[in-house]
Amino acid sequence: MVPLWIFLGGGLGSLARYSVSLGLGNVRPANFPVATLVANLLTCIIIALAVGVFADKLQSQELKAFIVIGFCGGFSTFSTFSNETFELFKTGHTFIALANIIISVVLCIGIIYMLSVVRK
């Protein structure tokens, strides 16, 4: 039964990711991939809340799998982040590529850290 919940969550997460891309598709200051960053930041907030802040309330393995593996797996996008960063390097936007790496990693890990601290 858990694989079904992962499947459903992944589909919804992918649709959410697509919606973020549509909503922010034209927002690319200096070629910076804003939509990918926003999707990954939102995913970090959701996963940190699910496994940290609300971990005690999420007793169901199916619900955890739906949110953490399914939805967050479909919503986050490491492959797109990697491809966009590679394209920035390839087209000579080295500073923006490095900024994308640093901003994405620091903010995503920072969100999870901050929300885990809030829990304690």
CYANA upper distance limits for C-alpha pairs under 8 A (distance plus 0.5 A):
  1 MET  CA      5 TRP  CA      7.33
  1 MET  CA     62 GLU  CA      7.97
  2 VAL  CA      6 ILE  CA      6.81
  2 VAL  CA     61 GLN  CA      7.87
  2 VAL  CA     62 GLU  CA      5.72
  2 VAL  CA     65 ALA  CA      7.14
  2 VAL  CA     66 PHE  CA      8.37
  3 PRO  CA      7 PHE  CA      6.58
  4 LEU  CA      8 LEU  CA      6.70
  5 TRP  CA      9 GLY  CA      6.50
  5 TRP  CA     62 GLU  CA      6.59
  5 TRP  CA     63 LEU  CA      7.90
  5 TRP  CA     65 ALA  CA      7.04
  5 TRP  CA     66 PHE  CA      5.38
  5 TRP  CA     70 GLY  CA      7.62
  6 ILE  CA     10 GLY  CA      6.43
  6 ILE  CA     62 GLU  CA      8.46
  6 ILE  CA     65 ALA  CA      6.12
  6 ILE  CA     66 PHE  CA      5.26
  6 ILE  CA     67 ILE  CA      8.34
  6 ILE  CA     69 ILE  CA      6.63
  6 ILE  CA     70 GLY  CA      4.65
  6 ILE  CA     71 PHE  CA      7.93
  7 PHE  CA     11 GLY  CA      6.80
  7 PHE  CA     66 PHE  CA      8.24
  7 PHE  CA     70 GLY  CA      6.62
  8 LEU  CA     12 LEU  CA      6.87
  8 LEU  CA     66 PHE  CA      7.52
  8 LEU  CA     70 GLY  CA      7.36
  8 LEU  CA     71 PHE  CA      8.34
  9 GLY  CA     13 GLY  CA      6.47
  9 GLY  CA     66 PHE  CA      5.26
  9 GLY  CA     67 ILE  CA      6.76
  9 GLY  CA     69 ILE  CA      8.15
  9 GLY  CA     70 GLY  CA      4.58
  9 GLY  CA     71 PHE  CA      4.63
  9 GLY  CA     72 CYS  CA      8.31
  9 GLY  CA     74 GLY  CA      7.89
 10 GLY  CA     14 SER  CA      6.53
 10 GLY  CA     66 PHE  CA      8.09
 10 GLY  CA     69 ILE  CA      7.99
 10 GLY  CA     70 GLY  CA      4.45
 10 GLY  CA     71 PHE  CA      5.11
 10 GLY  CA     72 CYS  CA      7.76
 10 GLY  CA     73 GLY  CA      6.68
 10 GLY  CA     74 GLY  CA      4.96
 10 GLY  CA     75 PHE  CA      7.95
 11 GLY  CA     15 LEU  CA      6.79
 11 GLY  CA     70 GLY  CA      8.04
 11 GLY  CA     71 PHE  CA      7.69
 11 GLY  CA     74 GLY  CA      7.05
 12 LEU  CA     16 ALA  CA      6.65
 12 LEU  CA     71 PHE  CA      6.60
 12 LEU  CA     74 GLY  CA      7.77
 12 LEU  CA     75 PHE  CA      8.44
 13 GLY  CA     17 ARG  CA      6.64
 13 GLY  CA     70 GLY  CA      7.50
 13 GLY  CA     71 PHE  CA      4.68
 13 GLY  CA     72 CYS  CA      6.65
 13 GLY  CA     73 GLY  CA      7.52
 13 GLY  CA     74 GLY  CA      4.80
 13 GLY  CA     75 PHE  CA      4.69
 13 GLY  CA     76 SER  CA      8.38
 14 SER  CA     18 TYR  CA      6.65
 14 SER  CA     71 PHE  CA      7.97
 14 SER  CA     74 GLY  CA      4.99
 14 SER  CA     75 PHE  CA      5.67
 15 LEU  CA     19 SER  CA      6.64
 15 LEU  CA     75 PHE  CA      8.18
 16 ALA  CA     20 VAL  CA      6.80
 16 ALA  CA     75 PHE  CA      6.69
 17 ARG  CA     21 SER  CA      6.81
 17 ARG  CA     39 ALA  CA      6.71
 17 ARG  CA     74 GLY  CA      7.82
 17 ARG  CA     75 PHE  CA      5.39
 17 ARG  CA     76 SER  CA      7.73
 18 TYR  CA     22 LEU  CA      6.71
 19 SER  CA     23 GLY  CA      6.48
 20 VAL  CA     24 LEU  CA      6.44
 20 VAL  CA     25 GLY  CA      8.28
 20 VAL  CA     35 ALA  CA      6.61
 20 VAL  CA     38 VAL  CA      8.17
 20 VAL  CA     39 ALA  CA      7.14
 21 SER  CA     25 GLY  CA      5.58
 21 SER  CA     35 ALA  CA      5.82
 21 SER  CA     36 THR  CA      7.87
 24 LEU  CA     34 VAL  CA      7.66
 24 LEU  CA     35 ALA  CA      5.95
 25 GLY  CA     35 ALA  CA      7.09
 27 VAL  CA     34 VAL  CA      6.99
 27 VAL  CA     35 ALA  CA      8.05
 28 ARG  CA     32 PHE  CA      5.60
 28 ARG  CA     33 PRO  CA      6.31
 28 ARG  CA     34 VAL  CA      6.43
 29 PRO  CA     34 VAL  CA      8.44
 30 ALA  CA     96 ILE  CA      8.23
 31 ASN  CA     88 LEU  CA      8.46
 31 ASN  CA     96 ILE  CA      8.02
 32 PHE  CA     96 ILE  CA      6.95
 32 PHE  CA     97 ALA  CA      8.49
 32 PHE  CA    100 ASN  CA      7.60
 33 PRO  CA     37 LEU  CA      7.02
 33 PRO  CA     84 GLU  CA      7.59
 33 PRO  CA    100 ASN  CA      8.19
 34 VAL  CA     38 VAL  CA      6.57
 35 ALA  CA     39 ALA  CA      6.64
 36 THR  CA     40 ASN  CA      6.66
 36 THR  CA     77 THR  CA      7.40
 36 THR  CA     80 THR  CA      7.64
 36 THR  CA     81 PHE  CA      6.81
 37 LEU  CA     41 LEU  CA      6.55
 37 LEU  CA     81 PHE  CA      8.24
 37 LEU  CA    104 SER  CA      6.77
 38 VAL  CA     42 LEU  CA      6.55
 39 ALA  CA     43 THR  CA      6.61
 39 ALA  CA     75 PHE  CA      7.01
 39 ALA  CA     76 SER  CA      6.43
 39 ALA  CA     77 THR  CA      7.93
 40 ASN  CA     44 CYS  CA      6.73
 40 ASN  CA     75 PHE  CA      7.93
 40 ASN  CA     76 SER  CA      5.45
 40 ASN  CA     77 THR  CA      7.01
 40 ASN  CA    104 SER  CA      8.33
 40 ASN  CA    108 CYS  CA      7.63
 41 LEU  CA     45 ILE  CA      6.85
 41 LEU  CA    104 SER  CA      8.30
 41 LEU  CA    107 LEU  CA      7.70
 41 LEU  CA    108 CYS  CA      6.12
 41 LEU  CA    111 ILE  CA      8.17
 42 LEU  CA     46 ILE  CA      6.74
 43 THR  CA     47 ILE  CA      6.53
 43 THR  CA     72 CYS  CA      6.12
 43 THR  CA     75 PHE  CA      6.91
 43 THR  CA     76 SER  CA      6.25
 44 CYS  CA     48 ALA  CA      6.35
 44 CYS  CA    108 CYS  CA      6.39
 44 CYS  CA    109 ILE  CA      8.32
 44 CYS  CA    111 ILE  CA      7.04
 44 CYS  CA    112 ILE  CA      6.70
 45 ILE  CA     49 LEU  CA      6.60
 45 ILE  CA    111 ILE  CA      6.90
 45 ILE  CA    112 ILE  CA      7.26
 45 ILE  CA    115 LEU  CA      8.29
 46 ILE  CA     50 ALA  CA      6.58
 46 ILE  CA     72 CYS  CA      7.89
 47 ILE  CA     51 VAL  CA      6.52
 47 ILE  CA     52 GLY  CA      8.37
 47 ILE  CA     67 ILE  CA      8.04
 47 ILE  CA     68 VAL  CA      6.37
 47 ILE  CA     72 CYS  CA      7.24
 47 ILE  CA    112 ILE  CA      8.43
 48 ALA  CA     52 GLY  CA      5.78
 48 ALA  CA     53 VAL  CA      7.37
 48 ALA  CA    111 ILE  CA      8.15
 48 ALA  CA    112 ILE  CA      5.71
 48 ALA  CA    115 LEU  CA      6.70
 48 ALA  CA    116 SER  CA      7.46
 49 LEU  CA     53 VAL  CA      5.23
 49 LEU  CA     54 PHE  CA      6.18
 49 LEU  CA     55 ALA  CA      8.04
 49 LEU  CA    115 LEU  CA      7.53
 50 ALA  CA     54 PHE  CA      5.84
 50 ALA  CA     55 ALA  CA      6.21
 50 ALA  CA     58 LEU  CA      7.83
 50 ALA  CA     64 LYS  CA      7.86
 50 ALA  CA     67 ILE  CA      7.83
 50 ALA  CA     68 VAL  CA      7.56
 51 VAL  CA     55 ALA  CA      5.33
 51 VAL  CA     68 VAL  CA      8.36
 52 GLY  CA    115 LEU  CA      7.66
 52 GLY  CA    116 SER  CA      6.23
 52 GLY  CA    119 ARG  CA      7.11
 53 VAL  CA    115 LEU  CA      7.43
 53 VAL  CA    116 SER  CA      7.34
 53 VAL  CA    118 VAL  CA      8.05
 53 VAL  CA    119 ARG  CA      5.71
 54 PHE  CA     58 LEU  CA      6.88
 55 ALA  CA     59 GLN  CA      8.01
 58 LEU  CA     63 LEU  CA      7.42
 58 LEU  CA     64 LYS  CA      7.03
 59 GLN  CA     63 LEU  CA      8.35
 59 GLN  CA     64 LYS  CA      8.25
 60 SER  CA     64 LYS  CA      6.83
 61 GLN  CA     65 ALA  CA      6.52
 62 GLU  CA     66 PHE  CA      6.49
 63 LEU  CA     67 ILE  CA      6.66
 64 LYS  CA     68 VAL  CA      6.18
 64 LYS  CA     69 ILE  CA      8.03
 65 ALA  CA     69 ILE  CA      5.57
 65 ALA  CA     70 GLY  CA      6.67
 66 PHE  CA     70 GLY  CA      5.31
 66 PHE  CA     71 PHE  CA      6.54
 67 ILE  CA     71 PHE  CA      5.38
 67 ILE  CA     72 CYS  CA      6.60
 68 VAL  CA     72 CYS  CA      5.71
 68 VAL  CA     73 GLY  CA      7.44
 69 ILE  CA     73 GLY  CA      5.75
 70 GLY  CA     74 GLY  CA      6.58
 71 PHE  CA     75 PHE  CA      6.42
 72 CYS  CA     76 SER  CA      6.28
 73 GLY  CA     77 THR  CA      8.28
 77 THR  CA     81 PHE  CA      6.71
 78 PHE  CA     82 SER  CA      6.53
 79 SER  CA     83 ASN  CA      6.60
 80 THR  CA     84 GLU  CA      6.43
 81 PHE  CA     85 THR  CA      6.54
 82 SER  CA     86 PHE  CA      6.57
 83 ASN  CA     87 GLU  CA      6.63
 84 GLU  CA     88 LEU  CA      6.70
 85 THR  CA     89 PHE  CA      6.88
 85 THR  CA     97 ALA  CA      5.62
 85 THR  CA     98 LEU  CA      8.44
 85 THR  CA    100 ASN  CA      7.46
 85 THR  CA    101 ILE  CA      7.92
 86 PHE  CA     90 LYS  CA      6.56
 86 PHE  CA     97 ALA  CA      7.95
 87 GLU  CA     91 THR  CA      6.54
 88 LEU  CA     92 GLY  CA      6.83
 88 LEU  CA     93 HIS  CA      5.41
 88 LEU  CA     94 THR  CA      6.94
 88 LEU  CA     96 ILE  CA      7.44
 88 LEU  CA     97 ALA  CA      5.85
 89 PHE  CA     93 HIS  CA      5.92
 89 PHE  CA     94 THR  CA      5.49
 89 PHE  CA     97 ALA  CA      6.42
 93 HIS  CA     97 ALA  CA      6.67
 94 THR  CA     98 LEU  CA      6.64
 95 PHE  CA     99 ALA  CA      6.52
 96 ILE  CA    100 ASN  CA      6.48
 97 ALA  CA    101 ILE  CA      6.87
 98 LEU  CA    102 ILE  CA      6.68
 99 ALA  CA    103 ILE  CA      6.27
100 ASN  CA    104 SER  CA      6.29
101 ILE  CA    105 VAL  CA      6.53
102 ILE  CA    106 VAL  CA      6.34
103 ILE  CA    107 LEU  CA      6.29
104 SER  CA    108 CYS  CA      6.38
105 VAL  CA    109 ILE  CA      6.50
106 VAL  CA    110 GLY  CA      6.19
107 LEU  CA    111 ILE  CA      6.45
108 CYS  CA    112 ILE  CA      7.02
109 ILE  CA    113 TYR  CA      6.57
110 GLY  CA    114 MET  CA      6.41
111 ILE  CA    115 LEU  CA      6.59
112 ILE  CA    116 SER  CA      6.59
113 TYR  CA    117 VAL  CA      6.72
114 MET  CA    118 VAL  CA      6.76
115 LEU  CA    119 ARG  CA      6.93
116 SER  CA    120 LYS  CA      7.38
